[in-house]
Amino acid sequence: MIQELKAFLFRADVLSLAVAVIIAMAFGKIVDSLVNDIISPILGMITGNPDFSYLVIGNIKVGNFINAVVNFAVVGTVLFFIVKAAGKKPEEIK
């Protein structure tokens, strides 16, 4: 059983998956920083406040949901452009 576990854990696809998860976590920190430190302040300059958590209807925290939707949209957009840029040949990137 230990030999089977060892064979499973050290297969190339399991190691590749582990590396991919670690890289994704590090990349996630970069994207979070881009959103929190660059894009949100710009949204704050445009809208007056990038944080909508103050919006509440009764006990329903509408603002937190709006923050999550805006964050998702920004992160998705940033990732879209990063993936598009990474998919191009170096001479196509300007």
N, C-alpha and C positions, 0 to 999 in steps of 0.2 A: 504494500500500500504506500509506503514512503517512497519507493522508487517511482510509482505511478504519479504521485504528487510532485516529485522532483522533475519528472519528465514533462508534466503539464506546466509547471511554473517556469521552466526554462526553455520552452518552445519559442521559436522566433516570433510568432505572432503575439504571444502573451507579452514578451519583452517589448515588442514594437508598440503594443497597446499601452503599456506602462509608460514608455517614453512619450507617446502622444498625449497621454493624460497630463503628465508633468509639464510638457511644453504648452498645452492648452491652458493650464492653470496660470502659468507665467504670462502667456499672451492675454489671458483674461484680466490680469492686473494692469497690463498696458492699456487695454480697451477701457477698463474702469477709470483709470487715470485720465485718459483722453476725454471721456464723458464728464467726469466730475471736476476736473481741473481746467478744461479748456472749453468744452461745448456748453456745459451748464452755466458758467459765468457769462458766456455770450448770450444764451437764452435769457439770463437774468437781466442783462443790459437791454434786451429787446422788450421783454414782457414786464420788467420791473422786479420780478422775483421768480427764480427757477424752481422754487419749492412750493408745491400746491397742497402740502399736508394740512394746512390751516382750513381747507374747505371741508366742512362737516354738515351733513343734513341729519338732524336728530343724533342718533348714535352711529350712523353710517359714515365711515371715513372715506368720503369720495375722493378727497385730495390724495390720499395714499395710493388709491387705484390709478388716478391720473398720473402721479409720479411714476408708477410702475409701467404704465403704457408709454409715456414719453421716453422713459429710460430704455424700454424695449425697442422703440422705434429708432432712437438714436444709435443704440448699439447695433441693431440690425443694419442700419444704413451704413455705419462705419465699416462693419464687417463685409458688407456687399462691395464697397469700393476697394477695400484691401484685397479681397479675393479676386476682384476684376483686375486690379493692378498686378497681382502676383501671377495671374494667368497669362499676361501679355509677355511678349518677348522683350528683352532689355532695350532694344532699339525703338520699340513702340512706346515706351514710357517717356513722357516729356516732363 
